Amino acid sequence: MDPEITTPTLNPHFDTWLQKIGANLTTVQKADLSLGDLTTAGVLKPAQAQTFLRILIDQSKFLPLTSFIPMASPSQEIDKIRFASRILRPGEEAKALPLGDRAKPETTKVTIDAKLYKGEVRLSNEVLEDSIERGQLRQTIMQLIAERCGLDTEEAVIKGDTASADAFLAVQDGVLKQATTNVVDALTVFANKGIWRDMLKTMPTEFLRNKAMLRIITSNDAEIDYRDSVAERATSLGDTSLTTDGMAQYNSIPILGVPLFPENLGGGTNTTNALLLDPKNVFIGFWRDIRLETDKDVSAGTVIIVATLRFGVKFAHEPAVVKAINIKVKN
């Protein structure tokens, strides 16, 4: 079993970014009262900043598998270079290859645009004072805000759609909307090996060479349905798929059910999607510090805590992704 999937860990891209941004995560304190206890004298220490960010990522199932990119500006271009075809030719001693036989790499760019997101929490003075007396408010608020920010970030990364009626999801396109080149129509059937087979056959051969890095990402119900389809087999594998919580697989490719994958697609029929990809092909770029700012509404007797972050999401190479649509999840 692949340890990266069974026990997800933060990838090196995130750890590098974490070290860079952790020391810069700041809290702007404007209110008095007992906010010093909440914000640690106005500045989060690097260890606290890293804790906040790790909680944010650890709450997700999909984000820890992706690539995190520290952005130098709100819009950043990432250069890509590759050889898409054979470069070797028959050689002759002491003779250079003719011009027509020389290879040239493909060079393209991916642009990540960071979008602004905000979260606001208001606490009454009484709740704040009582919690401070118990000495746990700072840790509790940090934990809860970081956890919710992590889930919301993952939702935007997966389900973002600029055509959505949901203002939050309409900020930018997520990975499901961006995957358009290789599409498999499941024809409104429950998840089964035939869908995964068609996705695997649709993946361009050049991207199957490192098959060990591929994952099938789909909704929780779709993963359960596939597991049940395997369990119907009168074999030891069928029994194991029901009696253990090990990762489901198809053709040695792990299948990961993600709670935030939509299951209400398809109009009158509840359907979902699935992605076949190397998760490191998903680039998530964060621009500027993640901030926790506090203020006080004296009249209302409340403390205001605002979290802001700016991030964007793009595939490093979208043709290396296969999307299945119309996977049935409910009758």
N, C-alpha and C positions, 0 to 999 in steps of 0.2 A: 504493500500500500504506500502511496506517495505521501511522505511525511509533510510535504508543504501543504497538501490539501487536508489531510486528516487533522493536522494541528497547524493552522495558518500562522505564519509569522510575518512581521513587517519586512518588506523587501529592502535591499540596499539603497534604492532610490529614496525611499522614505526616510531611512535612518540618516542619510546625508543631508536631506532637506531639514530634518528635525534638528540636527546639530546647528545648522545655519540659522534657522528661524527661532529656535528655542530661547536663545539669549535676548532676542528682540521683542518677544511677546510682552506687550505693555498693557497696563491698566491705567486709564485716566480717571482720577478720583476728583469729583467735584462736590460731592455732598459731604456733610460732616456726620453727626450722630455717631454710630459705632461702625461706620463703613471701613475704618482702618482694619478692623478684624476681618472684614470680608475680603479686602483687597491687599492685605499684607503691606500696609504703609504705602499703598499706591502703586507698587511695582511687583509683578509676579517674578519670583526667582526662576532661574533657568530650569531647575529641577521641577518646579511646579508647572512651568510652561510645557515641558516635555511630557509630564503626566497628563496634562489637559489634551495634548495632541494625540498621545497614545490611546487615551480613552476614546477620543473621537474616532480613530481608525479601528480600534479593537471591537467597537460595537457593531461593525459591519461584517458581512460575510464575503462580499465581493471586493471592496476597496483594498484590503490587505494584499490581494493578489496582483494589483495593478502597479503601474509605474508612476511615481511622484516626481514632478519636475519643478524645481524652484525657478520662478520667473523673474527676469531682470527688469521687466516692464509689463504694463497691463496687457500688451499684445506681444507675443513672442513667436518667432519662427524657429522651427526645428528642422535642421537639414537632414535629408535622407540620401543615402548613396548605396547602390547595390549593382551587381551584375545579374541581369535577368536571364541571360542566355550563356551558352558555352563561349569560353574565351580561348581555349587551346585549339591549335591548328597543327597540321603536319609540319614539322620543321626540317630545315636543311642546314648542314654545317656551314658556318661562316656566311650565312645569308639571312638578312632581315625579312620579316614577314611583309608581304605587299600591303599597301594601304587598305585594300578591301578586306583583309584578314585581321586587322587590328581591332581590339575590343575597346569599347568606351563604356564607362559605368553610367547608369541612370542616376541623375541627381534631381531630387524634388524637395519641396518644402511642405511642412505642416504648420499651420498657424493656430495657436491657442489664444483665445481671447478670454480674459478673466472677467467674470460677471459678479456683481455685488449682491450679497445676501445678508439679511439682518434678522436677528432674533431679539425680542424684548421680553423681559420678565419683570413683574412688579410685585413687591412684597410690602405688606403693611409694617409700620413701625413696631407693632406689638409682636408680630411673628418674628421680626428681625431680632428684637431685644430678647425675646424668650429663647430663640435658637442660640443666640450668642451666649446666653447664660449656660446653655448646655455645652458650649464650646465646639459645636460641630457644623456651624452654618457654612463656613468657607468651604470645607471639604464636600459638604452635601451639594451646595450650589454648583461648584466646579464639576462634580461628578455628573449631576443631572443635565447641566447645559452641554457638557462635552458629549454625553451619550446621545442626547437628542440631535445635536449638530451633526454627529456622525451618521445617524440614520437619515437625516434630511439630506445630507450631502450625497449619500448613496442613492437615495431616491432620485435626486436631480441627475446624477450620473447615468442612471439606468433609464429612467422614464421621461427625461426632459424632451419637450417637443414644442417648438416655437409656435405651432398651430394649436396648442392645447387651450381649452377654455379655463384651465387652472392657471392663475397668474404665476404661481411659483414654478410650475413645470414649463411655462412658456418662456422663461428667461433664456434658455439655450437648449439645443438639441442634445439628448443623451445618446448612449451607445446603441440602443434599439432603433432610434430614428436614423442615426448615421449609417447603420449597416444596410446598404442598398445594392451592392454589386452581386453578391451570391445569395440568392433567396430560394428556399425550398418551401413549397406549400404542402402542409400536412393534411389538407383536405378535411379538416374538422374530425380527426380521430384522436383517441387518447394516445399519450406517449407510448411508443413501442420501439423495438429495435429497428423496424423499417424506416422510421423517421431519422434515427441517428445514422443508419447506413446511407440514406440519401444525402444527408448533410456531409458525411465523410467523403462520398463520391463527388460531391459538388465542390469541395475544397480543392483549389488548384494544386496540382501535384508538387510544385516547388515548395509549398508550405506544409507538406506532410513529411518532409525529410527529418524534421525535429518533432516527431509525433509525441514524444514523451512530455512536451510542454503544453500540449493541447488540453482544453477542458470543454465540456458541454455545460453551459450555464443556463438554467431554466427556473421555472417557478417551483415552489414547494409541492403543490399538488401534482404537477407534471412528473417530478422526481418520484413521488409516491406511486403514481400510476405505472410508471415504468418498472419500479421495484415489484409491484404486484404482478405485472405481466411476466416477470422472470419467476416469481414465486409459483405461478401456475404450472411450471414445469415439474414433473415428478422426478426430480433429481436432487442431489445434495445441495446444489447451487440454489435451487428453488427454496429449500428449507432455510438455508443460510441467509437469503435475502430478507426473510421475515424475522429471524431470530437474532440477528446481529444488527448493530448500527454502523457497520462499515460502509465506506463510500461505494455507491452503485457505480458500475462501469459498463462501457460498451467498447469492445475491441481494444481493451486496455486503457481507454480514455475515461478518466473520472467524470462523473455527472454530479454537479453541485446544484442543489435546490436553494434558491435565494428568496427569502420572504417578500422582498420588495419588487420582485418581478410581477407585472400586472397579470391578473387573471380575469379581467372583465372586458376583454377585447372581443370583437366579432359581432357586435350588435346584439341580436337575440340569443346568440350562443356564447357561453363563457369560454373564451379561448385565451391562450398565452403564446409567448414566443420562446425561442431558445437560441443561444449563440454557441457556435463552435469556433474557438479561437485560443490563441495564447494570451492569457490575461495581461501579460506584460506589454502587449500591443496597445493597451489602453493607457494613454498618457493623461494624467490629471495635474494641471499646473496651478500652483497657488502664488498669488501676487500680494505683496506687502504683508505686514504683521497681521496676525489674527488678534483682534482687540476685544477686551472686556471693559466697557465703560460704565460708570455708575453716576447717577444723578438723584436728586431728591425733589419730590413734589410735596412742598410743605403743607399746602392746603388740603391735599388728599391724604396726607400722612403716609405716603408710600415711598419706598426706595425703588429706583428704576435701574435695571441691569440690562445693558445692550451688548450683544455679541455680534460682530461683523466679520465677514470673511469674503474674499474674492477668489474665485477659482474658475477654471475652464476645463473642458474634457474633449479629447480628440483621439481617434485611432492613429497610431504611428503609420500604419499601412492598412487602409480599409479593405483592399482586395484580399487580405489574408484572413477574412472573417466570413463565416457562413451564418445566415439567419434563417431559422424555420419559423413560419407563421401558421396561424390557424391550428394550433395544437389544442385539442379539446380538454377541458379540465373539469367541467360539471355538466350534468344532464339538464 
